[in-house]
Amino acid sequence: MLNNIGLPGLILIAVVVLVLFGRGKISSLMGEVGKGITAFKRGVDDSKKELDDNLAEPRDVTPEDQKAKDKV
């Protein structure tokens, strides 16, 4: 359905949106979209860092039965 919009169709859509909403409303909307994208990227980076930190910590992977034998 939207396979063949082309450049003229995109320009027409942009003009209609500009006429309907006005420059100020579109500007503020794009600012909010930019803030949302920035927050999303920050969240993804924080999650990656947290995963990397958890993987970098050494863990004791000795089986429980082996730990019991070592205590005796």
mmCIF file of the N, C-alpha and C atoms, coordinates in Angstrom:
data_MODEL
# 
_entry.id   MODEL 
# 
loop_
_atom_site.group_PDB 
_atom_site.id 
_atom_site.type_symbol 
_atom_site.label_atom_id 
_atom_site.label_alt_id 
_atom_site.label_comp_id 
_atom_site.label_asym_id 
_atom_site.label_entity_id 
_atom_site.label_seq_id 
_atom_site.pdbx_PDB_ins_code 
_atom_site.Cartn_x 
_atom_site.Cartn_y 
_atom_site.Cartn_z 
_atom_site.occupancy 
_atom_site.B_iso_or_equiv 
_atom_site.pdbx_formal_charge 
_atom_site.auth_seq_id 
_atom_site.auth_comp_id 
_atom_site.auth_asym_id 
_atom_site.auth_atom_id 
_atom_site.pdbx_PDB_model_num 
ATOM 1   N N  . MET A 1 1  ? 0.830  -1.191  0.000  1.00 0.00 ? 1  MET A N  1 
ATOM 2   C CA . MET A 1 1  ? 0.000  0.000   0.000  1.00 0.00 ? 1  MET A CA 1 
ATOM 3   C C  . MET A 1 1  ? 0.874  1.253   0.000  1.00 0.00 ? 1  MET A C  1 
ATOM 4   N N  . LEU A 1 2  ? 1.860  1.299   0.881  1.00 0.00 ? 2  LEU A N  1 
ATOM 5   C CA . LEU A 1 2  ? 2.721  2.473   0.957  1.00 0.00 ? 2  LEU A CA 1 
ATOM 6   C C  . LEU A 1 2  ? 4.035  2.265   0.210  1.00 0.00 ? 2  LEU A C  1 
ATOM 7   N N  . ASN A 1 3  ? 4.070  1.315   -0.691 1.00 0.00 ? 3  ASN A N  1 
ATOM 8   C CA . ASN A 1 3  ? 5.308  0.985   -1.379 1.00 0.00 ? 3  ASN A CA 1 
ATOM 9   C C  . ASN A 1 3  ? 5.750  2.066   -2.358 1.00 0.00 ? 3  ASN A C  1 
ATOM 10  N N  . ASN A 1 4  ? 4.831  2.775   -2.961 1.00 0.00 ? 4  ASN A N  1 
ATOM 11  C CA . ASN A 1 4  ? 5.184  3.699   -4.031 1.00 0.00 ? 4  ASN A CA 1 
ATOM 12  C C  . ASN A 1 4  ? 4.739  5.138   -3.747 1.00 0.00 ? 4  ASN A C  1 
ATOM 13  N N  . ILE A 1 5  ? 4.994  5.624   -2.536 1.00 0.00 ? 5  ILE A N  1 
ATOM 14  C CA . ILE A 1 5  ? 4.629  7.001   -2.216 1.00 0.00 ? 5  ILE A CA 1 
ATOM 15  C C  . ILE A 1 5  ? 5.521  7.952   -3.006 1.00 0.00 ? 5  ILE A C  1 
ATOM 16  N N  . GLY A 1 6  ? 6.821  7.761   -2.929 1.00 0.00 ? 6  GLY A N  1 
ATOM 17  C CA . GLY A 1 6  ? 7.753  8.590   -3.683 1.00 0.00 ? 6  GLY A CA 1 
ATOM 18  C C  . GLY A 1 6  ? 7.979  9.943   -3.036 1.00 0.00 ? 6  GLY A C  1 
ATOM 19  N N  . LEU A 1 7  ? 8.883  10.688  -3.614 1.00 0.00 ? 7  LEU A N  1 
ATOM 20  C CA . LEU A 1 7  ? 9.243  12.008  -3.093 1.00 0.00 ? 7  LEU A CA 1 
ATOM 21  C C  . LEU A 1 7  ? 8.091  13.011  -3.185 1.00 0.00 ? 7  LEU A C  1 
ATOM 22  N N  . PRO A 1 8  ? 7.375  13.092  -4.307 1.00 0.00 ? 8  PRO A N  1 
ATOM 23  C CA . PRO A 1 8  ? 6.256  14.057  -4.351 1.00 0.00 ? 8  PRO A CA 1 
ATOM 24  C C  . PRO A 1 8  ? 5.191  13.777  -3.286 1.00 0.00 ? 8  PRO A C  1 
ATOM 25  N N  . GLY A 1 9  ? 4.924  12.514  -3.026 1.00 0.00 ? 9  GLY A N  1 
ATOM 26  C CA . GLY A 1 9  ? 3.943  12.163  -1.999 1.00 0.00 ? 9  GLY A CA 1 
ATOM 27  C C  . GLY A 1 9  ? 4.409  12.570  -0.614 1.00 0.00 ? 9  GLY A C  1 
ATOM 28  N N  . LEU A 1 10 ? 5.692  12.353  -0.325 1.00 0.00 ? 10 LEU A N  1 
ATOM 29  C CA . LEU A 1 10 ? 6.238  12.757  0.967  1.00 0.00 ? 10 LEU A CA 1 
ATOM 30  C C  . LEU A 1 10 ? 6.201  14.273  1.149  1.00 0.00 ? 10 LEU A C  1 
ATOM 31  N N  . ILE A 1 11 ? 6.511  14.994  0.089  1.00 0.00 ? 11 ILE A N  1 
ATOM 32  C CA . ILE A 1 11 ? 6.461  16.463  0.164  1.00 0.00 ? 11 ILE A CA 1 
ATOM 33  C C  . ILE A 1 11 ? 5.023  16.918  0.408  1.00 0.00 ? 11 ILE A C  1 
ATOM 34  N N  . LEU A 1 12 ? 4.078  16.318  -0.261 1.00 0.00 ? 12 LEU A N  1 
ATOM 35  C CA . LEU A 1 12 ? 2.666  16.669  -0.069 1.00 0.00 ? 12 LEU A CA 1 
ATOM 36  C C  . LEU A 1 12 ? 2.224  16.389  1.361  1.00 0.00 ? 12 LEU A C  1 
ATOM 37  N N  . ILE A 1 13 ? 2.616  15.260  1.902  1.00 0.00 ? 13 ILE A N  1 
ATOM 38  C CA . ILE A 1 13 ? 2.266  14.930  3.282  1.00 0.00 ? 13 ILE A CA 1 
ATOM 39  C C  . ILE A 1 13 ? 2.885  15.936  4.239  1.00 0.00 ? 13 ILE A C  1 
ATOM 40  N N  . ALA A 1 14 ? 4.158  16.307  4.016  1.00 0.00 ? 14 ALA A N  1 
ATOM 41  C CA . ALA A 1 14 ? 4.826  17.278  4.879  1.00 0.00 ? 14 ALA A CA 1 
ATOM 42  C C  . ALA A 1 14 ? 4.127  18.636  4.833  1.00 0.00 ? 14 ALA A C  1 
ATOM 43  N N  . VAL A 1 15 ? 3.697  19.070  3.666  1.00 0.00 ? 15 VAL A N  1 
ATOM 44  C CA . VAL A 1 15 ? 3.008  20.360  3.536  1.00 0.00 ? 15 VAL A CA 1 
ATOM 45  C C  . VAL A 1 15 ? 1.663  20.322  4.251  1.00 0.00 ? 15 VAL A C  1 
ATOM 46  N N  . VAL A 1 16 ? 0.934  19.220  4.105  1.00 0.00 ? 16 VAL A N  1 
ATOM 47  C CA . VAL A 1 16 ? -0.375 19.100  4.763  1.00 0.00 ? 16 VAL A CA 1 
ATOM 48  C C  . VAL A 1 16 ? -0.209 19.117  6.284  1.00 0.00 ? 16 VAL A C  1 
ATOM 49  N N  . VAL A 1 17 ? 0.782  18.395  6.796  1.00 0.00 ? 17 VAL A N  1 
ATOM 50  C CA . VAL A 1 17 ? 1.025  18.379  8.237  1.00 0.00 ? 17 VAL A CA 1 
ATOM 51  C C  . VAL A 1 17 ? 1.415  19.770  8.725  1.00 0.00 ? 17 VAL A C  1 
ATOM 52  N N  . LEU A 1 18 ? 2.257  20.461  7.963  1.00 0.00 ? 18 LEU A N  1 
ATOM 53  C CA . LEU A 1 18 ? 2.675  21.811  8.340  1.00 0.00 ? 18 LEU A CA 1 
ATOM 54  C C  . LEU A 1 18 ? 1.487  22.765  8.369  1.00 0.00 ? 18 LEU A C  1 
ATOM 55  N N  . VAL A 1 19 ? 0.606  22.652  7.410  1.00 0.00 ? 19 VAL A N  1 
ATOM 56  C CA . VAL A 1 19 ? -0.569 23.525  7.373  1.00 0.00 ? 19 VAL A CA 1 
ATOM 57  C C  . VAL A 1 19 ? -1.515 23.203  8.532  1.00 0.00 ? 19 VAL A C  1 
ATOM 58  N N  . LEU A 1 20 ? -1.705 21.944  8.829  1.00 0.00 ? 20 LEU A N  1 
ATOM 59  C CA . LEU A 1 20 ? -2.641 21.556  9.875  1.00 0.00 ? 20 LEU A CA 1 
ATOM 60  C C  . LEU A 1 20 ? -2.146 21.915  11.274 1.00 0.00 ? 20 LEU A C  1 
ATOM 61  N N  . PHE A 1 21 ? -0.893 21.667  11.559 1.00 0.00 ? 21 PHE A N  1 
ATOM 62  C CA . PHE A 1 21 ? -0.389 21.827  12.917 1.00 0.00 ? 21 PHE A CA 1 
ATOM 63  C C  . PHE A 1 21 ? 0.406  23.105  13.137 1.00 0.00 ? 21 PHE A C  1 
ATOM 64  N N  . GLY A 1 22 ? 0.961  23.667  12.124 1.00 0.00 ? 22 GLY A N  1 
ATOM 65  C CA . GLY A 1 22 ? 1.755  24.876  12.289 1.00 0.00 ? 22 GLY A CA 1 
ATOM 66  C C  . GLY A 1 22 ? 3.192  24.563  12.675 1.00 0.00 ? 22 GLY A C  1 
ATOM 67  N N  . ARG A 1 23 ? 4.063  25.530  12.419 1.00 0.00 ? 23 ARG A N  1 
ATOM 68  C CA . ARG A 1 23 ? 5.488  25.330  12.637 1.00 0.00 ? 23 ARG A CA 1 
ATOM 69  C C  . ARG A 1 23 ? 5.835  25.159  14.116 1.00 0.00 ? 23 ARG A C  1 
ATOM 70  N N  . GLY A 1 24 ? 5.208  25.930  14.991 1.00 0.00 ? 24 GLY A N  1 
ATOM 71  C CA . GLY A 1 24 ? 5.519  25.870  16.415 1.00 0.00 ? 24 GLY A CA 1 
ATOM 72  C C  . GLY A 1 24 ? 5.164  24.545  17.043 1.00 0.00 ? 24 GLY A C  1 
ATOM 73  N N  . LYS A 1 25 ? 4.021  24.019  16.698 1.00 0.00 ? 25 LYS A N  1 
ATOM 74  C CA . LYS A 1 25 ? 3.572  22.743  17.252 1.00 0.00 ? 25 LYS A CA 1 
ATOM 75  C C  . LYS A 1 25 ? 4.466  21.602  16.781 1.00 0.00 ? 25 LYS A C  1 
ATOM 76  N N  . ILE A 1 26 ? 4.841  21.619  15.520 1.00 0.00 ? 26 ILE A N  1 
ATOM 77  C CA . ILE A 1 26 ? 5.713  20.577  14.992 1.00 0.00 ? 26 ILE A CA 1 
ATOM 78  C C  . ILE A 1 26 ? 7.091  20.667  15.636 1.00 0.00 ? 26 ILE A C  1 
ATOM 79  N N  . SER A 1 27 ? 7.578  21.881  15.833 1.00 0.00 ? 27 SER A N  1 
ATOM 80  C CA . SER A 1 27 ? 8.886  22.081  16.457 1.00 0.00 ? 27 SER A CA 1 
ATOM 81  C C  . SER A 1 27 ? 8.903  21.516  17.880 1.00 0.00 ? 27 SER A C  1 
ATOM 82  N N  . SER A 1 28 ? 7.876  21.811  18.647 1.00 0.00 ? 28 SER A N  1 
ATOM 83  C CA . SER A 1 28 ? 7.828  21.295  20.017 1.00 0.00 ? 28 SER A CA 1 
ATOM 84  C C  . SER A 1 28 ? 7.662  19.777  20.027 1.00 0.00 ? 28 SER A C  1 
ATOM 85  N N  . LEU A 1 29 ? 6.907  19.246  19.088 1.00 0.00 ? 29 LEU A N  1 
ATOM 86  C CA . LEU A 1 29 ? 6.720  17.804  18.993 1.00 0.00 ? 29 LEU A CA 1 
ATOM 87  C C  . LEU A 1 29 ? 8.039  17.112  18.666 1.00 0.00 ? 29 LEU A C  1 
ATOM 88  N N  . MET A 1 30 ? 8.800  17.656  17.742 1.00 0.00 ? 30 MET A N  1 
ATOM 89  C CA . MET A 1 30 ? 10.094 17.070  17.385 1.00 0.00 ? 30 MET A CA 1 
ATOM 90  C C  . MET A 1 30 ? 11.077 17.161  18.558 1.00 0.00 ? 30 MET A C  1 
ATOM 91  N N  . GLY A 1 31 ? 10.991 18.224  19.341 1.00 0.00 ? 31 GLY A N  1 
ATOM 92  C CA . GLY A 1 31 ? 11.824 18.336  20.536 1.00 0.00 ? 31 GLY A CA 1 
ATOM 93  C C  . GLY A 1 31 ? 11.524 17.234  21.534 1.00 0.00 ? 31 GLY A C  1 
ATOM 94  N N  . GLU A 1 32 ? 10.253 16.946  21.721 1.00 0.00 ? 32 GLU A N  1 
ATOM 95  C CA . GLU A 1 32 ? 9.857  15.871  22.622 1.00 0.00 ? 32 GLU A CA 1 
ATOM 96  C C  . GLU A 1 32 ? 10.288 14.512  22.087 1.00 0.00 ? 32 GLU A C  1 
ATOM 97  N N  . VAL A 1 33 ? 10.195 14.309  20.789 1.00 0.00 ? 33 VAL A N  1 
ATOM 98  C CA . VAL A 1 33 ? 10.653 13.055  20.184 1.00 0.00 ? 33 VAL A CA 1 
ATOM 99  C C  . VAL A 1 33 ? 12.158 12.900  20.406 1.00 0.00 ? 33 VAL A C  1 
ATOM 100 N N  . GLY A 1 34 ? 12.904 13.975  20.229 1.00 0.00 ? 34 GLY A N  1 
ATOM 101 C CA . GLY A 1 34 ? 14.347 13.931  20.458 1.00 0.00 ? 34 GLY A CA 1 
ATOM 102 C C  . GLY A 1 34 ? 14.687 13.591  21.903 1.00 0.00 ? 34 GLY A C  1 
ATOM 103 N N  . LYS A 1 35 ? 13.953 14.164  22.857 1.00 0.00 ? 35 LYS A N  1 
ATOM 104 C CA . LYS A 1 35 ? 14.182 13.848  24.270 1.00 0.00 ? 35 LYS A CA 1 
ATOM 105 C C  . LYS A 1 35 ? 13.872 12.379  24.546 1.00 0.00 ? 35 LYS A C  1 
ATOM 106 N N  . GLY A 1 36 ? 12.838 11.874  23.933 1.00 0.00 ? 36 GLY A N  1 
ATOM 107 C CA . GLY A 1 36 ? 12.475 10.467  24.121 1.00 0.00 ? 36 GLY A CA 1 
ATOM 108 C C  . GLY A 1 36 ? 13.540 9.532   23.570 1.00 0.00 ? 36 GLY A C  1 
ATOM 109 N N  . ILE A 1 37 ? 14.061 9.853   22.397 1.00 0.00 ? 37 ILE A N  1 
ATOM 110 C CA . ILE A 1 37 ? 15.115 9.030   21.799 1.00 0.00 ? 37 ILE A CA 1 
ATOM 111 C C  . ILE A 1 37 ? 16.363 9.065   22.666 1.00 0.00 ? 37 ILE A C  1 
ATOM 112 N N  . THR A 1 38 ? 16.711 10.247  23.174 1.00 0.00 ? 38 THR A N  1 
ATOM 113 C CA . THR A 1 38 ? 17.883 10.372  24.042 1.00 0.00 ? 38 THR A CA 1 
ATOM 114 C C  . THR A 1 38 ? 17.710 9.552   25.316 1.00 0.00 ? 38 THR A C  1 
ATOM 115 N N  . ALA A 1 39 ? 16.532 9.612   25.926 1.00 0.00 ? 39 ALA A N  1 
ATOM 116 C CA . ALA A 1 39 ? 16.271 8.840   27.143 1.00 0.00 ? 39 ALA A CA 1 
ATOM 117 C C  . ALA A 1 39 ? 16.328 7.340   26.861 1.00 0.00 ? 39 ALA A C  1 
ATOM 118 N N  . PHE A 1 40 ? 15.824 6.924   25.714 1.00 0.00 ? 40 PHE A N  1 
ATOM 119 C CA . PHE A 1 40 ? 15.856 5.513   25.340 1.00 0.00 ? 40 PHE A CA 1 
ATOM 120 C C  . PHE A 1 40 ? 17.296 5.032   25.167 1.00 0.00 ? 40 PHE A C  1 
ATOM 121 N N  . LYS A 1 41 ? 18.107 5.817   24.465 1.00 0.00 ? 41 LYS A N  1 
ATOM 122 C CA . LYS A 1 41 ? 19.506 5.452   24.262 1.00 0.00 ? 41 LYS A CA 1 
ATOM 123 C C  . LYS A 1 41 ? 20.254 5.389   25.589 1.00 0.00 ? 41 LYS A C  1 
ATOM 124 N N  . ARG A 1 42 ? 19.987 6.337   26.478 1.00 0.00 ? 42 ARG A N  1 
ATOM 125 C CA . ARG A 1 42 ? 20.629 6.338   27.787 1.00 0.00 ? 42 ARG A CA 1 
ATOM 126 C C  . ARG A 1 42 ? 20.243 5.085   28.573 1.00 0.00 ? 42 ARG A C  1 
ATOM 127 N N  . GLY A 1 43 ? 18.984 4.691   28.507 1.00 0.00 ? 43 GLY A N  1 
ATOM 128 C CA . GLY A 1 43 ? 18.533 3.486   29.186 1.00 0.00 ? 43 GLY A CA 1 
ATOM 129 C C  . GLY A 1 43 ? 19.187 2.232   28.630 1.00 0.00 ? 43 GLY A C  1 
ATOM 130 N N  . VAL A 1 44 ? 19.320 2.158   27.313 1.00 0.00 ? 44 VAL A N  1 
ATOM 131 C CA . VAL A 1 44 ? 19.971 1.008   26.697 1.00 0.00 ? 44 VAL A CA 1 
ATOM 132 C C  . VAL A 1 44 ? 21.438 0.953   27.110 1.00 0.00 ? 44 VAL A C  1 
ATOM 133 N N  . ASP A 1 45 ? 22.124 2.093   27.104 1.00 0.00 ? 45 ASP A N  1 
ATOM 134 C CA . ASP A 1 45 ? 23.533 2.136   27.506 1.00 0.00 ? 45 ASP A CA 1 
ATOM 135 C C  . ASP A 1 45 ? 23.704 1.742   28.968 1.00 0.00 ? 45 ASP A C  1 
ATOM 136 N N  . ASP A 1 46 ? 22.814 2.227   29.836 1.00 0.00 ? 46 ASP A N  1 
ATOM 137 C CA . ASP A 1 46 ? 22.887 1.864   31.254 1.00 0.00 ? 46 ASP A CA 1 
ATOM 138 C C  . ASP A 1 46 ? 22.671 0.363   31.442 1.00 0.00 ? 46 ASP A C  1 
ATOM 139 N N  . SER A 1 47 ? 21.749 -0.207  30.692 1.00 0.00 ? 47 SER A N  1 
ATOM 140 C CA . SER A 1 47 ? 21.489 -1.640  30.793 1.00 0.00 ? 47 SER A CA 1 
ATOM 141 C C  . SER A 1 47 ? 22.693 -2.451  30.325 1.00 0.00 ? 47 SER A C  1 
ATOM 142 N N  . LYS A 1 48 ? 23.306 -2.012  29.228 1.00 0.00 ? 48 LYS A N  1 
ATOM 143 C CA . LYS A 1 48 ? 24.499 -2.706  28.739 1.00 0.00 ? 48 LYS A CA 1 
ATOM 144 C C  . LYS A 1 48 ? 25.619 -2.637  29.764 1.00 0.00 ? 48 LYS A C  1 
ATOM 145 N N  . LYS A 1 49 ? 25.799 -1.464  30.369 1.00 0.00 ? 49 LYS A N  1 
ATOM 146 C CA . LYS A 1 49 ? 26.856 -1.302  31.362 1.00 0.00 ? 49 LYS A CA 1 
ATOM 147 C C  . LYS A 1 49 ? 26.588 -2.195  32.570 1.00 0.00 ? 49 LYS A C  1 
ATOM 148 N N  . GLU A 1 50 ? 25.342 -2.248  33.010 1.00 0.00 ? 50 GLU A N  1 
ATOM 149 C CA . GLU A 1 50 ? 24.996 -3.081  34.156 1.00 0.00 ? 50 GLU A CA 1 
ATOM 150 C C  . GLU A 1 50 ? 25.238 -4.559  33.857 1.00 0.00 ? 50 GLU A C  1 
ATOM 151 N N  . LEU A 1 51 ? 24.874 -5.000  32.665 1.00 0.00 ? 51 LEU A N  1 
ATOM 152 C CA . LEU A 1 51 ? 25.123 -6.386  32.278 1.00 0.00 ? 51 LEU A CA 1 
ATOM 153 C C  . LEU A 1 51 ? 26.620 -6.684  32.212 1.00 0.00 ? 51 LEU A C  1 
ATOM 154 N N  . ASP A 1 52 ? 27.381 -5.768  31.640 1.00 0.00 ? 52 ASP A N  1 
ATOM 155 C CA . ASP A 1 52 ? 28.828 -5.960  31.559 1.00 0.00 ? 52 ASP A CA 1 
ATOM 156 C C  . ASP A 1 52 ? 29.460 -6.013  32.943 1.00 0.00 ? 52 ASP A C  1 
ATOM 157 N N  . ASP A 1 53 ? 28.995 -5.166  33.851 1.00 0.00 ? 53 ASP A N  1 
ATOM 158 C CA . ASP A 1 53 ? 29.520 -5.168  35.215 1.00 0.00 ? 53 ASP A CA 1 
ATOM 159 C C  . ASP A 1 53 ? 29.209 -6.486  35.915 1.00 0.00 ? 53 ASP A C  1 
ATOM 160 N N  . ASN A 1 54 ? 27.997 -6.990  35.717 1.00 0.00 ? 54 ASN A N  1 
ATOM 161 C CA . ASN A 1 54 ? 27.616 -8.256  36.346 1.00 0.00 ? 54 ASN A CA 1 
ATOM 162 C C  . ASN A 1 54 ? 28.404 -9.426  35.771 1.00 0.00 ? 54 ASN A C  1 
ATOM 163 N N  . LEU A 1 55 ? 28.689 -9.378  34.487 1.00 0.00 ? 55 LEU A N  1 
ATOM 164 C CA . LEU A 1 55 ? 29.451 -10.462 33.872 1.00 0.00 ? 55 LEU A CA 1 
ATOM 165 C C  . LEU A 1 55 ? 30.926 -10.390 34.241 1.00 0.00 ? 55 LEU A C  1 
ATOM 166 N N  . ALA A 1 56 ? 31.428 -9.199  34.537 1.00 0.00 ? 56 ALA A N  1 
ATOM 167 C CA . ALA A 1 56 ? 32.843 -9.033  34.841 1.00 0.00 ? 56 ALA A CA 1 
ATOM 168 C C  . ALA A 1 56 ? 33.182 -9.478  36.262 1.00 0.00 ? 56 ALA A C  1 
ATOM 169 N N  . GLU A 1 57 ? 32.199 -9.497  37.166 1.00 0.00 ? 57 GLU A N  1 
ATOM 170 C CA . GLU A 1 57 ? 32.455 -9.895  38.553 1.00 0.00 ? 57 GLU A CA 1 
ATOM 171 C C  . GLU A 1 57 ? 32.722 -11.392 38.619 1.00 0.00 ? 57 GLU A C  1 
ATOM 172 N N  . PRO A 1 58 ? 33.800 -11.796 39.315 1.00 0.00 ? 58 PRO A N  1 
ATOM 173 C CA . PRO A 1 58 ? 34.053 -13.243 39.461 1.00 0.00 ? 58 PRO A CA 1 
ATOM 174 C C  . PRO A 1 58 ? 33.014 -13.858 40.388 1.00 0.00 ? 58 PRO A C  1 
ATOM 175 N N  . ARG A 1 59 ? 32.574 -15.047 40.034 1.00 0.00 ? 59 ARG A N  1 
ATOM 176 C CA . ARG A 1 59 ? 31.573 -15.739 40.838 1.00 0.00 ? 59 ARG A CA 1 
ATOM 177 C C  . ARG A 1 59 ? 32.115 -17.096 41.241 1.00 0.00 ? 59 ARG A C  1 
ATOM 178 N N  . ASP A 1 60 ? 31.635 -17.585 42.348 1.00 0.00 ? 60 ASP A N  1 
ATOM 179 C CA . ASP A 1 60 ? 31.978 -18.926 42.788 1.00 0.00 ? 60 ASP A CA 1 
ATOM 180 C C  . ASP A 1 60 ? 31.002 -19.890 42.126 1.00 0.00 ? 60 ASP A C  1 
ATOM 181 N N  . VAL A 1 61 ? 31.506 -20.702 41.227 1.00 0.00 ? 61 VAL A N  1 
ATOM 182 C CA . VAL A 1 61 ? 30.648 -21.620 40.489 1.00 0.00 ? 61 VAL A CA 1 
ATOM 183 C C  . VAL A 1 61 ? 30.835 -23.065 40.946 1.00 0.00 ? 61 VAL A C  1 
ATOM 184 N N  . THR A 1 62 ? 31.425 -23.231 42.131 1.00 0.00 ? 62 THR A N  1 
ATOM 185 C CA . THR A 1 62 ? 31.626 -24.565 42.686 1.00 0.00 ? 62 THR A CA 1 
ATOM 186 C C  . THR A 1 62 ? 30.272 -25.167 43.054 1.00 0.00 ? 62 THR A C  1 
ATOM 187 N N  . PRO A 1 63 ? 30.030 -26.407 42.678 1.00 0.00 ? 63 PRO A N  1 
ATOM 188 C CA . PRO A 1 63 ? 28.748 -27.037 43.025 1.00 0.00 ? 63 PRO A CA 1 
ATOM 189 C C  . PRO A 1 63 ? 28.578 -27.120 44.540 1.00 0.00 ? 63 PRO A C  1 
ATOM 190 N N  . GLU A 1 64 ? 27.339 -27.121 44.991 1.00 0.00 ? 64 GLU A N  1 
ATOM 191 C CA . GLU A 1 64 ? 27.031 -27.122 46.422 1.00 0.00 ? 64 GLU A CA 1 
ATOM 192 C C  . GLU A 1 64 ? 27.597 -28.356 47.123 1.00 0.00 ? 64 GLU A C  1 
ATOM 193 N N  . ASP A 1 65 ? 27.521 -29.523 46.482 1.00 0.00 ? 65 ASP A N  1 
ATOM 194 C CA . ASP A 1 65 ? 28.035 -30.732 47.134 1.00 0.00 ? 65 ASP A CA 1 
ATOM 195 C C  . ASP A 1 65 ? 29.554 -30.673 47.298 1.00 0.00 ? 65 ASP A C  1 
ATOM 196 N N  . GLN A 1 66 ? 30.255 -30.043 46.389 1.00 0.00 ? 66 GLN A N  1 
ATOM 197 C CA . GLN A 1 66 ? 31.706 -29.898 46.502 1.00 0.00 ? 66 GLN A CA 1 
ATOM 198 C C  . GLN A 1 66 ? 32.054 -28.940 47.639 1.00 0.00 ? 66 GLN A C  1 
ATOM 199 N N  . LYS A 1 67 ? 31.254 -27.883 47.799 1.00 0.00 ? 67 LYS A N  1 
ATOM 200 C CA . LYS A 1 67 ? 31.485 -26.938 48.909 1.00 0.00 ? 67 LYS A CA 1 
ATOM 201 C C  . LYS A 1 67 ? 31.327 -27.645 50.238 1.00 0.00 ? 67 LYS A C  1 
ATOM 202 N N  . ALA A 1 68 ? 30.326 -28.527 50.358 1.00 0.00 ? 68 ALA A N  1 
ATOM 203 C CA . ALA A 1 68 ? 30.095 -29.264 51.610 1.00 0.00 ? 68 ALA A CA 1 
ATOM 204 C C  . ALA A 1 68 ? 31.273 -30.184 51.903 1.00 0.00 ? 68 ALA A C  1 
ATOM 205 N N  . LYS A 1 69 ? 31.846 -30.826 50.901 1.00 0.00 ? 69 LYS A N  1 
ATOM 206 C CA . LYS A 1 69 ? 33.006 -31.700 51.089 1.00 0.00 ? 69 LYS A CA 1 
ATOM 207 C C  . LYS A 1 69 ? 34.230 -30.902 51.537 1.00 0.00 ? 69 LYS A C  1 
ATOM 208 N N  . ASP A 1 70 ? 34.384 -29.694 50.980 1.00 0.00 ? 70 ASP A N  1 
ATOM 209 C CA . ASP A 1 70 ? 35.542 -28.866 51.329 1.00 0.00 ? 70 ASP A CA 1 
ATOM 210 C C  . ASP A 1 70 ? 35.473 -28.383 52.776 1.00 0.00 ? 70 ASP A C  1 
ATOM 211 N N  . LYS A 1 71 ? 34.284 -28.187 53.299 1.00 0.00 ? 71 LYS A N  1 
ATOM 212 C CA . LYS A 1 71 ? 34.123 -27.715 54.675 1.00 0.00 ? 71 LYS A CA 1 
ATOM 213 C C  . LYS A 1 71 ? 34.513 -28.788 55.692 1.00 0.00 ? 71 LYS A C  1 
ATOM 214 N N  . VAL A 1 72 ? 34.317 -30.035 55.339 1.00 0.00 ? 72 VAL A N  1 
ATOM 215 C CA . VAL A 1 72 ? 34.585 -31.139 56.281 1.00 0.00 ? 72 VAL A CA 1 
ATOM 216 C C  . VAL A 1 72 ? 36.014 -31.442 56.372 1.00 0.00 ? 72 VAL A C  1 
# 
